[in-house]
């Protein structure tokens, strides 16, 4: 369950990935060095092949630093990978609208 407080997640970038990489491959590699929340491999829409990089959300800054220091410059599936903390940070928040905004449905309402 989500708590009412905002938890900071650290986003990391991993580059130099082979085009046939799967999420489970990255999960196995990275989870040995820190706790992973999400994995997003960037793929070509037409072919479904990896574009060579991915973004991962890590639970803590300490885990992210450990992952970067351990894996940056290492060889993974024949490629030297680049691992660094991403410029943008992401957070996990409760589902409250910002500035008292009201969420509107994207479907048009039927007129009666």
Residue pairs with C-beta under 8 A, 6 or more apart in sequence:
2 92
2 93
2 94
2 95
3 94
4 94
6 91
6 92
6 93
7 91
7 92
8 61
8 89
8 91
9 37
9 57
9 58
9 59
9 89
9 90
9 91
9 92
10 57
10 58
10 59
10 60
10 61
10 63
10 64
10 85
10 89
11 55
11 56
11 57
11 58
11 85
11 86
11 88
11 89
11 90
12 55
12 56
12 58
12 64
12 67
12 68
12 83
12 84
12 85
12 86
13 53
13 54
13 55
13 82
13 83
13 84
13 85
13 86
14 26
14 30
14 53
14 54
14 55
14 56
14 71
14 81
14 82
14 83
15 52
15 53
15 81
15 82
15 83
16 52
16 53
16 76
16 79
16 80
16 81
16 82
17 26
17 41
17 50
17 52
17 53
17 54
17 76
17 77
17 79
17 81
18 50
18 77
18 78
18 79
19 49
19 50
19 51
19 52
20 49
20 50
21 41
21 50
21 54
21 77
22 41
23 39
23 41
25 77
26 39
26 41
26 54
26 56
27 36
27 39
29 71
29 76
30 36
30 39
30 56
30 67
30 71
33 63
33 66
33 67
33 70
33 71
34 58
34 59
34 60
34 62
34 63
34 64
34 66
34 67
35 58
35 59
35 60
35 63
36 56
36 57
36 58
36 59
37 56
37 57
37 58
37 59
37 92
38 56
38 57
39 54
39 55
39 56
40 54
40 55
40 56
41 50
41 54
42 50
42 51
42 52
42 53
42 54
42 55
43 49
43 50
43 51
44 50
44 51
55 86
57 90
58 64
58 67
64 85
65 85
67 83
68 83
68 84
68 85
71 81
71 83
72 81
72 82
72 83
72 84
73 80
73 81
73 82
74 80
74 81
75 81
97 103
